[in-house]
Amino acid sequence: MEIIIILLTILFNIALSLGVGSSTLAIINFFVAIADGKINTDERRMMGVVYIVLRIAMVLLLVTSLLMVSINVQYQGIVIYSPLVIATWILLFVLYLNAILMSLRIMPSAFGPSVQAGTWYTFGIITTLSTLGIIFSVTQFVLVYLSFVLFVTLMVNCVMLYLKQDKKKDKKI
């Protein structure tokens, strides 16, 4: 059984790495694509590949998390509700909800990409902190997470504003 837990943990961490890396590429591709005011077919195709990798990472995270919970229940009879476990499920929920809302074009581009990136980065940070033995409460997690997503949203929107202004300067020349 120990080998299964080790393999699930490795898969979880690979999925998390894929997600954080792909999220970074998704934001960069988004900036490059909107810089000229239109998303051409090559840009759309490259963004589509990155989104597929993001979806694979999300599915792997969900599956490995569910399997780890089921193993825990099977062998210990309970689900451990540590702040890390609660934070993991909150972040998974936000990733899926935001991805669905973005796919349905309900989530505005002023928030969707930054929520996704902020959530992936938070996921990476809390997982790293837990391996270092740094403990946090659910309240601390939620406050820092919301602050971080607001910060990322501000940064993404500042870059988008800059790109739009830069595009206007190019048209005047």
C-alpha positions, 0 to 999 in steps of 0.5 A: 500500500505504501508504494501506491501512496508514493506513486499517487503523491508523485503523480499529484506533484507532476500534475501540480508542476504541469499545472503551474508551468502551463498556467504560466505559459497560458498567461504569457500566450494570452499577453502575446496574443492580445498585444496586437489586438487580435488572436490569430489562428496560430496563437489560438492553436498554441493556446489550445495546446496549453489549455489541454495540458492544463486540463490534463493537470486538473484531471490528474490532481482531482483523480490523485486527490480522490484516490488518496482520500479513498485510501485514507478512508479505507485504511483509517476509517476517517478523512483527515480534514487538515488545513492542507486538505481543505485548501486543496479541495478549495483550490480544486473547486476554484480551478474547475469552476473558473475553467468552466466559467471561462469555457462558457465565456461567463467569466470576464477576461479581466478576472478569469486568467488571473484567478486561474494563474493565482490559484495554480501558484497558490497550489504550488506554494501551499504544497511546497510550504507543507513539505517544509513543515510550515503549518497554516490555518484555513483562515490564514490560507483563505485570506492569503489566497484571496489577497494573492488572487487580487494581486495577480488580477491587478498585475494581469490587468495592468499588463493588459492595459499597458499592451492596449496603450502600447497598441494605440501608440503603434496605430498613431505612428 
